[in-house]
């Protein structure tokens, strides 16, 4: 932990570590796009997914060479725009109820964002527990800086697993019919929540996938 704190206080060292998290995130995001193009070529807009994948590929050299945290966050943001811009294409069932028009949270405003937020929370908790189990401080990160109550290193660690684990799980839950429109409730302020039945179904499927 002393070594972790010293590195976290050094922005240059932090960036050398953080860029690997983001490179992994972009690589895995490309993998998800390419897999969807291969597995569902007749049901998706393949050129759109290919275009997004190519944009992510072009971003990787800049990420690998980045030496400034703010610049790295900018590159990550640009890559996320390309990726999320194509995410809706990978939803294959109940398109009238499960659609993605962009990332929103606190609160999530549609069913897909509701599921993404829940999956990210579960993944973040798993990452925090894993970090603690090997003696690292989950609250002191390299890309995500210190903020009271935030497990910043867990947020760093989960970056490269967001698309490969959480996003893929959400898409599979929709496309295989595990999650249904009846599992969601929209409040007067526009916030979308899972019903008790929906949370139970989601958690059971999450635990099954983890095993």
DRENDO-1510 file (C-alpha; in Angstrom, 1 decimal, always signed):
<recs>
REC; n; res; u; v; w
REC; 1; UNK; +0.0; +0.0; +0.0 .
REC; 2; UNK; +2.9; +2.4; +0.7 .
REC; 3; UNK; +4.1; +1.8; -2.9 .
REC; 4; UNK; +0.5; +2.3; -4.2 .
REC; 5; UNK; +0.3; +5.7; -2.4 .
REC; 6; UNK; +3.6; +6.9; -3.7 .
REC; 7; UNK; +2.7; +6.0; -7.3 .
REC; 8; UNK; -0.7; +7.6; -6.9 .
REC; 9; UNK; +1.0; +10.9; -5.8 .
REC; 10; UNK; +3.1; +10.9; -8.9 .
REC; 11; UNK; +1.0; +11.9; -11.9 .
REC; 12; UNK; +3.5; +10.7; -14.5 .
REC; 13; UNK; +3.6; +7.2; -12.9 .
REC; 14; UNK; -0.1; +7.2; -12.5 .
REC; 15; UNK; -0.6; +7.9; -16.2 .
REC; 16; UNK; +1.8; +5.0; -17.1 .
REC; 17; UNK; -0.5; +2.7; -15.2 .
REC; 18; UNK; -3.8; +4.3; -16.1 .
REC; 19; UNK; -3.2; +4.1; -19.9 .
REC; 20; UNK; -3.0; +0.4; -19.6 .
REC; 21; UNK; -6.5; +0.3; -18.1 .
REC; 22; UNK; -7.8; +2.4; -20.9 .
REC; 23; UNK; -6.0; +0.5; -23.6 .
REC; 24; UNK; -7.6; -2.7; -22.2 .
REC; 25; UNK; -11.0; -1.0; -22.2 .
REC; 26; UNK; -10.7; +0.1; -25.8 .
REC; 27; UNK; -9.4; -3.3; -27.0 .
REC; 28; UNK; -12.2; -5.2; -25.3 .
REC; 29; UNK; -14.8; -2.7; -26.6 .
REC; 30; UNK; -13.5; -3.5; -30.1 .
REC; 31; UNK; -13.8; -7.2; -29.4 .
REC; 32; UNK; -17.4; -6.8; -28.4 .
REC; 33; UNK; -18.2; -4.9; -31.6 .
REC; 34; UNK; -16.3; -7.3; -33.8 .
REC; 35; UNK; -18.0; -10.3; -32.1 .
REC; 36; UNK; -21.5; -8.8; -32.7 .
REC; 37; UNK; -20.6; -8.2; -36.4 .
REC; 38; UNK; -19.5; -11.8; -36.8 .
REC; 39; UNK; -22.3; -13.5; -34.9 .
REC; 40; UNK; -25.2; -11.4; -36.0 .
REC; 41; UNK; -24.1; -10.0; -39.4 .
REC; 42; UNK; -27.7; -10.2; -40.8 .
REC; 43; UNK; -29.3; -8.5; -37.8 .
REC; 44; UNK; -27.1; -5.6; -37.1 .
REC; 45; UNK; -25.8; -2.6; -39.1 .
REC; 46; UNK; -22.4; -4.2; -39.8 .
REC; 47; UNK; -20.8; -1.2; -41.5 .
REC; 48; UNK; -21.7; +1.0; -38.5 .
REC; 49; UNK; -20.1; -1.5; -36.1 .
REC; 50; UNK; -17.1; -1.8; -38.3 .
REC; 51; UNK; -16.7; +2.0; -38.5 .
REC; 52; UNK; -16.8; +2.2; -34.7 .
REC; 53; UNK; -14.3; -0.6; -34.3 .
REC; 54; UNK; -11.9; +1.1; -36.7 .
REC; 55; UNK; -12.2; +4.4; -34.8 .
REC; 56; UNK; -11.3; +2.5; -31.6 .
REC; 57; UNK; -8.3; +0.8; -33.4 .
REC; 58; UNK; -7.0; +4.2; -34.4 .
REC; 59; UNK; -7.2; +5.5; -30.8 .
REC; 60; UNK; -5.0; +2.7; -29.4 .
REC; 61; UNK; -1.5; +4.1; -30.4 .
REC; 62; UNK; -2.3; +7.5; -28.9 .
REC; 63; UNK; -3.5; +5.9; -25.7 .
REC; 64; UNK; -0.4; +3.7; -25.4 .
REC; 65; UNK; +1.9; +6.7; -25.8 .
REC; 66; UNK; -0.1; +9.2; -23.6 .
REC; 67; UNK; +1.9; +10.8; -20.8 .
REC; 68; UNK; -0.8; +13.2; -19.4 .
REC; 69; UNK; -3.8; +12.1; -17.4 .
REC; 70; UNK; -6.1; +14.9; -18.7 .
REC; 71; UNK; -5.2; +14.0; -22.3 .
REC; 72; UNK; -5.7; +10.3; -21.5 .
REC; 73; UNK; -9.2; +11.1; -20.2 .
REC; 74; UNK; -9.9; +13.0; -23.4 .
REC; 75; UNK; -8.8; +10.0; -25.5 .
REC; 76; UNK; -11.0; +7.7; -23.4 .
REC; 77; UNK; -14.0; +10.0; -23.8 .
REC; 78; UNK; -13.6; +10.1; -27.6 .
REC; 79; UNK; -13.3; +6.3; -27.7 .
REC; 80; UNK; -16.4; +5.9; -25.5 .
REC; 81; UNK; -18.4; +8.1; -27.9 .
REC; 82; UNK; -17.6; +5.8; -30.8 .
REC; 83; UNK; -18.4; +2.7; -28.8 .
REC; 84; UNK; -21.6; +3.9; -27.2 .
REC; 85; UNK; -22.7; +5.3; -30.5 .
REC; 86; UNK; -22.8; +1.7; -31.8 .
REC; 87; UNK; -24.1; +0.0; -28.7 .
REC; 88; UNK; -27.8; +0.2; -29.7 .
REC; 89; UNK; -27.1; -1.9; -32.8 .
REC; 90; UNK; -26.2; -4.8; -30.6 .
REC; 91; UNK; -29.7; -4.9; -28.9 .
REC; 92; UNK; -31.6; -7.5; -30.9 .
REC; 93; UNK; -34.9; -8.0; -28.9 .
REC; 94; UNK; -37.7; -5.7; -27.8 .
REC; 95; UNK; -36.2; -2.7; -29.5 .
REC; 96; UNK; -39.2; -0.6; -28.6 .
REC; 97; UNK; -38.5; -1.1; -24.9 .
REC; 98; UNK; -34.7; -1.7; -24.9 .
REC; 99; UNK; -33.0; +1.1; -26.7 .
REC; 100; UNK; -29.8; +3.0; -26.1 .
REC; 101; UNK; -29.5; +6.7; -27.1 .
REC; 102; UNK; -26.5; +7.5; -25.0 .
REC; 103; UNK; -25.1; +6.9; -21.5 .
REC; 104; UNK; -27.1; +8.5; -18.7 .
REC; 105; UNK; -27.2; +7.8; -14.9 .
REC; 106; UNK; -28.1; +9.3; -11.6 .
REC; 107; UNK; -30.8; +8.5; -12.5 .
REC; 108; UNK; -30.8; +6.2; -15.5 .
REC; 109; UNK; -33.5; +7.3; -18.0 .
REC; 110; UNK; -34.1; +4.1; -19.9 .
REC; 111; UNK; -34.1; +0.3; -19.4 .
REC; 112; UNK; -30.6; -0.3; -20.9 .
REC; 113; UNK; -28.9; +2.4; -18.8 .
REC; 114; UNK; -30.7; +1.1; -15.7 .
REC; 115; UNK; -29.1; -2.3; -16.4 .
REC; 116; UNK; -25.7; -0.9; -17.2 .
REC; 117; UNK; -25.6; +1.1; -14.0 .
REC; 118; UNK; -26.6; -1.9; -12.0 .
REC; 119; UNK; -24.0; -4.1; -13.7 .
REC; 120; UNK; -21.3; -1.5; -13.2 .
REC; 121; UNK; -22.1; -1.3; -9.5 .
REC; 122; UNK; -21.9; -5.1; -9.1 .
REC; 123; UNK; -18.6; -5.2; -11.1 .
REC; 124; UNK; -17.2; -2.4; -9.0 .
REC; 125; UNK; -18.0; -4.1; -5.8 .
REC; 126; UNK; -16.3; -7.3; -7.0 .
REC; 127; UNK; -13.2; -5.4; -8.0 .
REC; 128; UNK; -13.1; -3.6; -4.7 .
REC; 129; UNK; -13.3; -6.9; -2.8 .
REC; 130; UNK; -10.6; -8.4; -5.1 .
REC; 131; UNK; -8.2; -5.5; -4.4 .
REC; 132; UNK; -8.7; -5.7; -0.7 .
REC; 133; UNK; -8.0; -9.4; -0.8 .
REC; 134; UNK; -4.5; -8.8; -2.1 .
REC; 135; UNK; -3.8; -5.9; +0.2 .
REC; 136; UNK; -4.3; -2.9; -2.1 .
REC; 137; UNK; -6.4; +0.1; -1.1 .
REC; 138; UNK; -9.5; +0.3; -3.4 .
REC; 139; UNK; -10.0; +4.0; -2.6 .
REC; 140; UNK; -6.7; +5.2; -4.0 .
REC; 141; UNK; -6.6; +5.1; -7.8 .
REC; 142; UNK; -4.4; +6.2; -10.7 .
REC; 143; UNK; -6.9; +7.3; -13.4 .
REC; 144; UNK; -9.8; +8.0; -11.0 .
REC; 145; UNK; -8.4; +10.4; -8.4 .
REC; 146; UNK; -9.3; +10.6; -4.8 .
REC; 147; UNK; -12.9; +11.4; -4.0 .
REC; 148; UNK; -14.5; +10.7; -0.6 .
REC; 149; UNK; -16.4; +7.5; -0.6 .
REC; 150; UNK; -15.4; +6.4; -4.1 .
REC; 151; UNK; -13.4; +3.2; -4.6 .
REC; 152; UNK; -11.2; +4.8; -7.2 .
REC; 153; UNK; -8.8; +1.9; -7.8 .
REC; 154; UNK; -11.7; -0.4; -8.2 .
REC; 155; UNK; -13.1; +2.0; -10.8 .
REC; 156; UNK; -9.7; +1.9; -12.6 .
REC; 157; UNK; -9.5; -1.9; -12.5 .
REC; 158; UNK; -13.0; -2.4; -13.9 .
REC; 159; UNK; -12.4; -0.1; -16.9 .
REC; 160; UNK; -11.1; -2.9; -19.1 .
REC; 161; UNK; -13.9; -5.3; -17.9 .
REC; 162; UNK; -16.8; -3.0; -18.5 .
REC; 163; UNK; -17.5; -4.0; -22.1 .
REC; 164; UNK; -16.3; -7.6; -21.9 .
REC; 165; UNK; -18.1; -8.4; -18.6 .
REC; 166; UNK; -20.8; -5.9; -17.8 .
REC; 167; UNK; -21.9; -4.6; -21.3 .
REC; 168; UNK; -21.9; -8.1; -22.8 .
REC; 169; UNK; -23.9; -9.4; -19.9 .
REC; 170; UNK; -26.5; -6.7; -20.3 .
REC; 171; UNK; -26.8; -7.3; -24.0 .
REC; 172; UNK; -27.1; -11.1; -23.5 .
REC; 173; UNK; -29.8; -10.6; -20.8 .
REC; 174; UNK; -31.9; -8.6; -23.3 .
REC; 175; UNK; -31.2; -10.7; -26.4 .
REC; 176; UNK; -31.8; -14.0; -24.6 .
REC; 177; UNK; -35.0; -12.8; -23.0 .
REC; 178; UNK; -33.8; -13.0; -19.4 .
REC; 179; UNK; -34.8; -9.4; -18.8 .
REC; 180; UNK; -38.3; -8.3; -19.9 .
REC; 181; UNK; -40.0; -4.9; -20.1 .
REC; 182; UNK; -42.1; -5.9; -17.1 .
REC; 183; UNK; -38.9; -5.9; -15.0 .
REC; 184; UNK; -38.7; -2.1; -15.1 .
REC; 185; UNK; -40.6; +0.8; -13.6 .
REC; 186; UNK; -40.5; +4.4; -14.8 .
REC; 187; UNK; -41.1; +7.1; -12.2 .
REC; 188; UNK; -42.7; +10.5; -12.6 .
REC; 189; UNK; -39.3; +12.3; -12.8 .
REC; 190; UNK; -38.2; +10.0; -15.7 .
REC; 191; UNK; -36.0; +7.8; -13.7 .
REC; 192; UNK; -36.1; +4.1; -14.5 .
REC; 193; UNK; -35.8; +1.5; -11.8 .
REC; 194; UNK; -35.8; -2.3; -11.7 .
REC; 195; UNK; -38.7; -4.0; -10.0 .
REC; 196; UNK; -38.0; -6.4; -7.2 .
REC; 197; UNK; -38.6; -9.2; -9.7 .
REC; 198; UNK; -36.3; -7.6; -12.1 .
REC; 199; UNK; -33.5; -7.2; -9.6 .
REC; 200; UNK; -33.9; -10.9; -8.6 .
REC; 201; UNK; -33.7; -12.1; -12.2 .
REC; 202; UNK; -30.7; -9.8; -12.9 .
REC; 203; UNK; -28.8; -10.9; -9.8 .
REC; 204; UNK; -29.5; -14.6; -10.4 .
REC; 205; UNK; -28.3; -14.3; -14.0 .
REC; 206; UNK; -25.2; -12.3; -12.9 .
REC; 207; UNK; -24.2; -15.0; -10.4 .
REC; 208; UNK; -24.7; -17.7; -13.0 .
REC; 209; UNK; -22.5; -15.9; -15.5 .
REC; 210; UNK; -19.8; -15.4; -12.9 .
REC; 211; UNK; -19.7; -19.1; -12.1 .
</recs>
